[in-house]
């Protein structure tokens, strides 16, 4: 049985009280807000990180799995990246003219990402997914967009969510969802908006794409073919999967070449940088499309990304995050079966999702809250996504599985009681938003 360490959060709570007076919603990132974790047993602020571990502002240590929502692929304070960034900072972070790192990193991305013939840089995933939409509309002369998945906070996508206040409602008329692994849902859009769809943009979730016997192609390949038959571009949003599923991302892993792809998160190991890459024919639209920002050529992000990708090429990073992720997924799913708990960690080993279901098959936030509560009390910080980084150790995975066993034991007891909410020591977690269809 893994002992629970008593933790105090005096500094965290003081900072949170201060923040609420100064910052709307108290946070810069909704997915990091206190309501995404169980208050009272979870710190609100982290101070530092090393490897796969983080320390909160009160000095408590945790094994970290959200990994800053995905950017950390090598580990916190990873020496080769820190050294590259530190060296560059001493020389300058932004200049009046362009910097050689822009060319060097672009060349590196072209060498590892299958669809990349040209590259432009930005800071956030939202920047480059929006750029992809703009390029697709410029190239095709069309306005409508077919989408699948999450694509950021810019107006074109945010209008589809419940957090759409302040966005012109008429934009909703141009944005249309389709279902993953459901070709009919996409075909219906092309029929309904004939010759009007500029692009199909989609994420690759953890669910394996269907393979169609009649063509031998998988779902992603079929989406690409359907988009092209209808004169639309195929855009792969690889903000999360890029440099994680393989060095060339999900497009390499699933053998599909998009016209444009969006990269971010893991490419800088925690430093702010993103990229849009793709075929020269479409990327040339940037010669007229307005996409220009002061910090697109910031040398800190460029140096971090170059060092990160070079590490991915030199070290068995991809192999290790897959191996350790498989060990974690297998252990958690076997425990849930043992305790007869409606839980599954879904997705691929490098990037999973904790999923508890109620008797109706819907997500059960009470049970998930109990799991987060009991694991964080034992020094394991889970959240929404579950990422693995290169510096997670086998010992980390074992400790995580031990903590999870104790969590499942309590969840079973809570379920048997008929009132699992009574076992919560704080408020249950909430969702950031629900998409509007």
C-alpha positions in Angstrom: 0.0 0.0 0.0 1.4 3.4 -1.1 1.4 5.9 1.8 -0.3 9.2 1.3 1.9 12.2 2.1 0.2 15.2 3.8 0.7 18.2 1.6 0.1 21.9 2.3 -0.7 24.5 -0.3 -0.4 27.8 1.6 1.6 29.6 -1.1 -0.6 28.2 -3.9 -3.8 29.4 -2.2 -2.3 32.8 -1.5 -1.3 33.2 -5.1 -4.7 32.1 -6.3 -6.4 34.7 -4.1 -4.1 37.4 -5.5 -4.6 36.2 -9.1 -8.4 36.4 -9.0 -8.1 40.1 -8.3 -5.8 40.8 -11.2 -6.5 38.2 -14.0 -9.9 37.4 -15.6 -10.7 33.8 -14.7 -7.5 33.8 -12.7 -5.6 31.9 -15.3 -3.9 32.3 -18.7 -4.9 28.8 -19.9 -8.3 27.4 -19.2 -7.1 23.8 -19.1 -4.7 24.7 -16.3 -7.4 26.3 -14.1 -8.2 24.9 -10.7 -11.6 23.6 -11.8 -9.7 21.1 -14.1 -8.3 19.4 -11.0 -9.7 18.5 -7.6 -9.3 21.6 -5.4 -8.0 21.1 -1.9 -5.7 18.2 -2.7 -4.1 19.6 -5.9 -1.7 22.6 -6.0 -2.7 25.6 -8.1 0.8 26.7 -9.1 4.0 24.8 -10.1 7.4 26.4 -9.5 9.9 24.2 -11.4 10.4 20.9 -13.3 13.2 18.4 -13.9 12.9 15.4 -16.1 9.3 14.1 -15.7 8.9 15.6 -12.2 7.5 19.0 -11.1 7.5 20.8 -7.8 4.8 23.2 -6.7 5.3 26.5 -5.0 5.0 24.9 -1.6 7.8 22.4 -2.4 5.7 19.3 -3.1 7.0 16.9 -5.8 4.9 15.1 -8.4 5.4 12.8 -11.4 3.8 14.8 -14.2 1.6 13.4 -17.0 -0.2 16.4 -18.6 3.4 17.7 -19.3 2.2 21.3 -19.8 -0.6 20.0 -22.1 1.8 18.3 -24.4 4.9 20.4 -25.2 7.3 18.5 -23.0 8.6 15.5 -25.0 12.1 15.2 -23.7 11.6 16.4 -20.2 11.7 19.6 -18.1 15.1 21.3 -17.9 16.5 19.0 -20.6 20.1 20.0 -20.8 20.8 20.1 -24.6 17.7 22.2 -25.2 18.4 24.5 -22.3 22.0 24.9 -23.4 21.0 25.8 -27.0 18.5 28.3 -25.7 20.8 29.9 -23.1 23.6 30.3 -25.7 21.1 32.0 -28.1 19.7 34.3 -25.4 23.2 35.6 -24.8 23.5 36.5 -28.5 20.0 38.0 -28.8 16.4 36.9 -28.9 14.9 39.1 -31.7 16.5 41.4 -34.2 15.7 44.1 -36.8 16.5 41.6 -39.6 16.0 37.9 -40.1 18.1 35.3 -38.3 19.9 32.2 -39.7 17.9 29.9 -37.4 14.8 30.5 -39.5 16.5 28.9 -42.5 18.2 26.1 -40.5 15.1 25.0 -38.7 13.0 25.2 -41.8 15.5 22.9 -43.6 15.4 20.5 -40.6 11.6 20.3 -40.7 11.5 19.7 -44.4 13.9 16.8 -43.9 11.7 15.0 -41.3 8.1 15.9 -42.0 6.8 14.1 -45.1 4.5 16.8 -46.5 6.9 19.7 -45.8 8.4 21.5 -48.7 8.2 25.0 -47.2 7.7 26.2 -43.7 6.5 29.3 -41.8 6.8 29.8 -38.0 4.6 31.2 -35.3 4.1 30.8 -31.6 0.9 28.9 -30.9 -1.1 26.1 -32.5 -4.0 28.5 -33.0 -1.8 30.8 -35.1 -1.0 28.1 -37.6 -4.3 26.3 -37.8 -5.8 29.7 -38.6 -3.1 30.3 -41.2 -4.0 27.0 -42.8 -7.6 28.0 -43.1 -6.6 31.3 -44.6 -4.3 29.7 -47.2 -6.9 27.1 -48.1 -9.5 29.8 -48.7 -7.0 31.9 -50.7 -6.0 29.0 -52.9 -9.5 27.6 -53.6 -11.5 30.9 -53.6 -14.0 29.1 -51.3 -15.1 29.9 -47.8 -16.6 26.8 -46.1 -14.5 24.5 -43.9 -15.1 20.9 -42.9 -13.5 20.1 -39.5 -13.0 17.2 -37.1 -11.4 17.7 -33.7 -10.1 20.7 -31.7 -8.3 23.5 -33.5 -7.7 26.4 -31.1 -9.3 29.7 -30.0 -9.4 31.7 -33.2 -12.9 32.9 -34.4 -13.2 30.4 -37.2 -13.2 27.4 -34.8 -14.2 29.0 -31.5 -17.6 29.8 -33.0 -18.4 26.1 -32.8 -17.9 25.9 -29.0 -19.9 27.1 -26.1 -17.3 29.8 -25.5 -18.3 31.8 -28.6 -19.3 35.1 -27.0 -18.0 38.0 -29.0 -17.7 36.1 -32.3 -20.0 37.1 -35.2 -22.7 34.4 -35.4 -22.6 34.4 -39.2 -19.2 32.6 -39.1 -21.1 29.5 -37.9 -22.6 29.2 -41.3 -19.2 28.4 -42.8 -17.9 25.8 -40.4 -19.1 22.2 -40.5 -18.2 19.2 -38.4 -17.8 15.6 -39.5 -17.2 12.5 -37.5 -13.9 10.6 -37.3 -14.0 7.2 -39.0 -17.3 8.1 -40.7 -16.8 8.8 -44.4 -20.5 9.3 -44.9 -20.6 12.3 -42.6 -17.9 14.0 -44.7 -19.5 13.0 -48.1 -22.7 14.5 -46.9 -20.9 17.9 -46.3 -19.4 17.9 -49.8 -22.9 17.1 -51.3 -24.6 19.8 -49.2 -21.9 22.5 -49.8 -20.9 21.5 -53.4 -17.9 23.4 -54.7 -17.9 25.5 -51.6 -15.5 23.7 -49.1 -12.0 25.1 -49.1 -10.4 22.4 -47.0 -10.9 19.5 -44.7 -9.0 20.1 -41.4 -8.7 17.3 -38.8 -6.8 16.1 -35.8 -5.8 12.4 -35.4 -7.3 11.2 -32.2 -6.1 8.1 -30.4 -8.7 5.9 -32.2 -7.2 3.8 -35.0 -8.4 4.9 -38.4 -10.7 2.4 -40.2 -9.3 0.5 -43.2 -11.6 0.1 -46.2 -11.5 -3.2 -47.9 -12.6 -1.9 -51.3 -9.7 0.6 -51.6 -7.2 -0.7 -49.0 -6.9 2.8 -47.7 -7.3 4.0 -44.1 -9.7 6.7 -43.0 -7.1 9.5 -43.2 -6.1 8.5 -46.7 -9.8 8.3 -47.8 -10.4 11.8 -46.4 -7.5 13.1 -48.4 -8.8 11.5 -51.6 -12.3 12.7 -51.0 -11.1 16.3 -50.4 -9.0 16.3 -53.5 -11.9 14.8 -55.7 -13.9 17.8 -54.5 -11.3 20.4 -55.1 -10.5 21.0 -51.4 -7.2 20.9 -49.5 -6.5 18.3 -46.9 -5.0 19.9 -43.7 -3.7 17.7 -40.9 -3.6 19.4 -37.5 -0.5 17.8 -35.9 -0.1 20.2 -33.0 -0.4 17.3 -30.6 0.7 14.3 -32.7 3.6 16.0 -34.5 7.0 14.6 -33.4 5.2 12.2 -31.0 3.7 9.4 -33.0 6.9 9.3 -35.0 9.6 11.9 -36.0 7.4 12.7 -39.0 4.2 12.7 -36.9 0.9 10.9 -37.5 1.2 11.6 -41.3 4.3 9.4 -41.3 2.8 6.8 -38.9 -0.4 6.4 -41.0 1.2 7.0 -44.4 -0.8 9.9 -45.5 0.6 13.2 -46.9 -1.5 16.2 -46.3 -1.4 19.4 -48.4 -0.6 21.4 -45.2 0.1 20.4 -41.7 0.2 22.3 -38.4 2.9 21.6 -35.9 3.6 22.8 -32.4 3.8 21.7 -28.8 6.5 18.9 -28.7 8.6 20.6 -31.4 10.1 23.0 -28.9 10.1 20.9 -25.7 8.2 23.6 -23.8 9.4 26.7 -25.6 6.8 28.7 -27.5 6.9 27.8 -31.2 4.6 26.5 -33.9 4.8 25.9 -37.6 2.7 25.5 -40.7 4.4 23.3 -43.3 3.2 21.9 -46.6 3.5 21.6 -50.3 5.2 24.5 -52.1 2.1 25.0 -54.4 0.0 25.9 -51.4 2.6 27.5 -49.1 3.4 30.0 -51.9 0.0 31.6 -51.0 1.8 33.2 -48.1 3.4 35.6 -50.5 0.0 37.3 -50.6 -1.8 36.0 -47.5 -1.3 38.2 -44.5 0.6 36.2 -41.9 3.3 38.3 -40.2 4.0 38.7 -36.5 6.8 40.4 -34.5 7.9 37.2 -32.7 7.5 34.7 -35.5 11.3 34.7 -35.9 12.0 34.8 -32.1 15.3 33.0 -31.8 14.5 31.4 -28.4 11.8 29.2 -29.9 13.8 28.5 -33.0 16.8 27.4 -31.1 14.7 25.2 -28.8 13.0 23.6 -31.7 16.2 22.9 -33.6 17.8 21.4 -30.5 14.7 19.3 -29.7 14.4 17.8 -33.2 18.1 17.1 -33.3 17.7 15.1 -30.0 14.7 13.2 -31.5 17.0 12.2 -34.4 19.9 11.2 -32.2 18.2 9.5 -29.2 15.6 6.7 -29.0 13.0 9.2 -27.8 10.0 7.9 -29.9 10.7 4.3 -29.1 10.9 5.0 -25.4 7.8 7.1 -25.1 5.9 4.3 -26.9 7.4 1.6 -24.7 6.7 3.4 -21.4 3.3 4.5 -22.6 2.3 0.9 -23.4 3.4 -0.2 -19.9 1.3 2.5 -18.3 -1.8 1.9 -20.5 -1.6 -1.9 -20.0 -1.2 -1.6 -16.2 -4.1 0.9 -15.8 -6.5 -1.0 -18.0 -5.7 -4.3 -16.3 -6.3 -2.7 -12.8 -9.7 -1.3 -13.9 -10.7 -4.8 -15.1 -9.6 -6.3 -11.8 -11.7 -3.8 -9.8 -14.6 -3.9 -12.3 -14.5 -0.2 -12.8 -15.8 1.4 -16.0 -12.5 3.0 -16.9 -10.2 2.9 -19.9 -7.1 4.9 -20.8 -7.7 5.4 -24.5 -5.5 6.7 -27.3 -1.9 5.8 -28.3 0.9 5.1 -25.8 2.6 8.5 -26.3 -0.7 10.4 -25.7 -3.6 8.9 -23.9 -6.9 10.0 -22.2 -8.4 8.9 -18.9 -12.0 7.9 -19.5 -14.5 6.9 -16.8 -18.1 6.2 -17.9 -21.4 6.1 -16.1 -24.2 3.6 -16.6 -25.4 5.5 -19.7 -22.0 5.4 -21.3 -21.3 9.1 -20.7 -18.2 10.5 -19.2 -18.3 10.2 -15.4 -16.5 13.3 -13.9 -17.1 12.2 -10.3 -15.2 8.9 -10.8 -12.5 10.7 -12.8 -12.2 13.3 -10.0 -11.7 10.6 -7.5 -9.0 9.1 -9.5 -7.2 12.5 -9.9 -7.7 13.1 -6.2 -6.2 9.8 -5.0 -3.3 9.8 -7.4 -2.2 13.4 -6.7 -2.3 12.7 -3.0 0.3 10.0 -3.8 2.6 12.3 -5.8 1.2 11.6 -9.3 -0.2 14.6 -11.3 -2.8 13.5 -13.8 -5.2 15.8 -15.7 -6.9 15.7 -19.0 -4.3 14.3 -21.5 -1.8 11.7 -20.5 1.6 12.3 -22.2 4.9 10.4 -21.8 8.2 12.1 -22.1 11.7 10.7 -22.7 12.8 11.2 -19.1 9.9 9.4 -17.5 11.6 6.4 -15.9 10.4 2.8 -15.4 10.4 3.6 -11.7 8.1 6.6 -12.4 5.7 4.2 -14.2 5.8 1.7 -11.4 5.1 4.4 -8.8 2.2 5.7 -10.9 0.7 2.2 -11.2 1.0 1.7 -7.5 -0.7 5.0 -6.8 -3.4 4.1 -9.4 -4.1 0.8 -7.7 -4.9 2.6 -4.4 -7.1 5.1 -6.4 -9.0 2.3 -8.0 -9.4 0.5 -4.7 -11.1 3.7 -3.2 -13.2 4.2 -6.4 -14.5 0.6 -6.1 -15.5 1.3 -2.5 -17.1 4.6 -3.5 -19.1 3.0 -6.3 -20.3 0.2 -4.0 -21.5 2.8 -1.5 -23.9 4.2 -4.1 -22.7 7.8 -3.3 -19.2 8.2 -4.8 -19.5 12.0 -4.6 -19.2 11.6 -0.8 -15.6 10.4 -1.2 -14.5 13.6 -2.8 -12.4 15.9 -0.7 -13.0 18.9 -3.0 -15.1 20.0 -5.9 -15.4 17.7 -8.9 -13.6 18.7 -12.1 -15.4 20.4 -14.9 -15.0 20.6 -18.7 -13.5 23.7 -20.4 -16.3 23.8 -22.9 -18.6 21.6 -24.9 -18.7 21.9 -28.7 -21.9 23.0 -30.3 -22.9 20.9 -33.3 
